Amino acid sequence: MLILGTDLSCVTETKKFLSTKFSMKDLGDADVILGLKIIRTGTGIALSQSHYIEKMLTRYGYQDLHIIDTPYRSDQKLEPNSRESVRQLEYASVIGSLMYATIATRPDIAFAMEMLSRFTSNPGVEHWKAMKHVMRYLKKTQTYALFYSGDPSVVEGFSDASWCSDMESEYSTGGFVFAMDGAAISWKSKKQTKLSRSSMEYEFFALDAAADEAEWLRELMYDLPVVGAQIPAIPIYCDNQAAAAVASNELFNGKKRTVRLKHRAVHDLIQRGVIAVIDVRSQENLADPFTKGLKRQLVDDTACKMGLKAF
């Protein structure tokens, strides 16, 4: 259990009170908890899962793999397995282990895991090859940690979508990432549940998901004692000008009910000062790796911008 606070005397009193009710052992400053290692430096704090990843590689027999530079091939298109399932229980086990790393400290493998998890019920040979690809990348980047330097201290969000990334059903993949204090604090890559007829629609679906997360993050920040009374609107950067324009307009002229409802929700958040939607160039969109496989240089660049550094 972690006890957090801005007042050391208050933390001490809390520990004393809890010790009168439960059998406790005070381990001092947090070092490792639930597979996460907390690294303190003179300029910030890093969260690492290097030991967890090392144990995972050993557990599944991947410790001797050759390393690779990307978590997912940019030209790869996975399809459902039409043959007999290949080691389905083991596949599900590996997926579960990788998912913990994904949601805790490794946003750079989120898209790869979103794709691989689609085939958990009936994995094939190609899915296992893609899984091995992720493991080879994790071995190369095992020492990566999310480093929070304290600058900038404001929350910034990015949203993106990739049209028809699912070869079988023609659904798009949307994603978002929010960063604060120099590193990512929230991220998601997910297949969209609605078919889109235009790039504006699938980009707007992704923007709606990011806006919903931004509202939750803002409410959470209000509950933290270190945050001031006034929190400015959280900027969400979107690389689709049409989607950004639709979000800013008070009226939605389209006929599709699904988009109209999402427009109403997003525009309401803008009007209430919860978010601000800003157009950004595709090359500067930090959510790009959550919607597609990227080449090595882009993988390195986006990982660095998300605060991932070797420790």
N, C-alpha and C positions, 0 to 999 in steps of 0.2 A: 504494500500500500504506500502511495505517495501522499505526503502532506505538504501542501503549497501555501505560501502566504507572503505578504510584503512586510510583515512585522515578525521578527525573530522571537520576541518575547511571547507573542500570541501563539506562534507555532509550538514553542516549548510548553506553554500552558495546556495546549490541546493534547500534546503527547502525554503529559502528566495525567490529564483527566482520562484519556483512553486506557492508560496503563492500569488505572484503578478498576476498570471494567473488564479488560481482556488481558490475557497473557501475551505480552509483547516483548520484542527485542528491538532496540533502537540501533539501526545500522548506520546512522549518521547521514551525510550527504548522499543523495541518490547516485549510484554508479551504473548498475545494470538492473533492469526490471523487464520481465516478460520478453526477453530476447533483444531488448533495446539497450544499447550502451550510450550513456550520456558523457560526452567529452567536453570539458570546460577548458577554454583557452583565454588568453588575455584580451581577445577581441570578440568573443562570442561563445556560443554553445552549439555543439554538433550532436546529432542523433544518428547512431550507426547500428547496423545489423550485420557487421562483418563476421562475427562469430556464429550467428544464426545461419548465415548463408554458407559458411564453411561446413557446419554440421549437416546442413541440408544436402550439399554436394556429396559429402561422404556417405550419408544415409542412402542415397539413391544411386551411388556408384558413379558419380560424374566428376570426381576429384581429379582425374587424370586427363580430362578433356583439353583439347587445344582451344585457346581463347579466340574470340571473334569480336568485332567492333560494334555490332548493332544487335538489338534485341529481337528484331523482326526484319526479314528481308523486304526491301521496298518493292520488289517485283512479285512477291508471293501472294497467291490467292487460294486460301484454303476452302475446300468444299466438303460437304458431308460424306462420311464413309458409307459406301454402298455394300461393303463386304462384312465379314465377321469382325466383331469388336476385338481390338488388340489390347490385352492387359488393362481392361477397363478400370478395375479397382485400384491398381497401381497408378494409373493415369489420374484418377480422381484424387488420390493421396498427394501426388506431386502438385496438382493444381491447387489444392488447399494450402500446402506449404508455401508455394510461390505467392498465393494471394495475400498471405500475412505480410510478406515483405513488400508487396505492392501497395497495400493500404497504409503501411506504417512509415516507410522511409524511401521507397523506390518508385516515384512517379514515372521514371523513364521506361519502365516495363509495363505500364498500365495498358497500353493498346495491345501489346502482344498477349497479355493475360486475358484481356477481354475477348480476343479472337479465339484463343485456345480453349477457354471455358465454354464456348458454344458447343463443343464436341465431346463434353465429358461423358455423356451417356453412351456414345458409340465411337470411340477414337480409332483412327486408322494409322497406317504406317506414316503418312505424310504429317499427321498431327504430332506423332512422336518425334519426327525429325525437327519440326518447328519448336517443340518443347526442348529438345536438346540444344537447339540454337539459342534459346533464352538462357539455358544453363551455362553455355559457353561464354555468353556475354556477361553473366553475373560473376563468373570466375575471373574475368578480366577486370571487372569493376567492383570487386568484392569489398574494397576499402572505401567505396563511396559513402558519404554521410551528408545529411541535410545540415548545412551550416547557417545558423541564425546570428547575424552580426549586429542586429538592431537598427539597420539602415537599409531601405527606408522604413519608417515605423507605421506607414499607412498600408491598408489592404488594397491590392490591385488584382483584378480578375481578367481572364482571357477565355473566350469561347470560340469553338470552331466545329466544323462538320465536314465529312467527306461523303460525297454523293455515291450511293449504290456500292458500298464497300462489301456488302453481302452478296456473293455471286449467285446464291441459290434463291433468295427471296427479294433481292434488289432493295433492301433496307439500307439506310445510311447509318454511319457511326458518328455520334456527337461526343464532344468532350469539353471539359473546362479545367482550369487550374487557377487557384488564388494564391498569392504570395504576400508575405509580410516579414519585415525584419531581414530581408535578403534571401529568403528561401520559401519554398512551397509549403502551404499549411493545409490545403484541401485540393483534391483533384478527382476526376472521374473520366472514364472512357466507357461508353455504353452504346449498344445498338439501339437505334431509335425504333419506337413501336408504331410509328405512322409512316405510310408511304408519302413521298414528296414528289411534286410535279415540277418543281423549280429549285434552283440553288437558294433562292431567298427563303423558301419554306423550310428546308432542312437546316439552314443556318439559323433561322428564327427559332426552331425547336431547340437547338443547342443553346441559343441565347436565353430562352425561357428557363431551361434547366440551370444555367449559370445564375440567372437572376434570383431563382428560388434559393440557391445555395448562399448567395450574397445576403439575402434577407436573414437567413438563419445565422450566418456569421456575425452580422451586425447586432442581432439580438443577444448572441453569446458575448460579444464584446461589452455590451452594456452591463452584463453581470460580473465582469472582471473589475476588481478594485483599482487596477493600474491604468484603466482607460478613463479618459475625461468624460465630462457630462455630455459634450457634443461630439458626435462622430460624423464626419463629412460623408457625402454620398460616395459609395464604392464604385470606382470606375471599372467598367467591363469593356475590354477591347475586342472588337469584332472585325474581321477582315472582309465582310460582305457589306458594301455600301447600301444595297437595297434593304437588307435586314435592319441596319442601323437607322436608316431613314424611316422605315415603317414603325420602328419602336418609338421614334421621336414624334411622329404624327399622332394627333389626338384621334383621328378617325381612321378606320381600316376599311378600304374600299374593296377588298377581296370577297369572294363568295364562300370560301371554305370556312366552315364553322369552327374547325379545330384551330386554325390559325387565328381566327377572330378572338376566340377565348384567351389564347396565349398572349395575343396583342394587348388585350384589356388588362391582363395581369402585369405584364412587363411595363406598359405605359403608366399604370397606377403606381408602381414602384418608383418610376422616374419622377412622376408628379409629387410624390411624397418625399423626395430627396433621399431615397434609400440607395439608388444606383444611378449611374450616369453611363449611357452607352456611347462609346467613342469608336470611330472608324480607325483602323490601323492597317498597314500594309501586311500582306501575307507573310513576307519574310520576317516580320517582327512579331508575329502572333505566337505566343508561348504555348498555346493550346494545340499547335500543329501536330506534335508527336502523339497526341491522344486520339487521333483520327486516322492515321496511316503510318506505314513503315517508312522511315527516313534513311537517307544515306549517311555514311559515317560522320562527315563534317557537321551535318545538321543535328545528328544525335548528340555529338559532343557539345555543340553550341547551346542547344536547348537545355541539356543537363546542367551545364554551368549556370545558365540564367535561372534555373529552378533552385539553385543553391547547392547542388550536388558537388562535393569536393572529396578528394582522396585524403584519408587520415590514417 
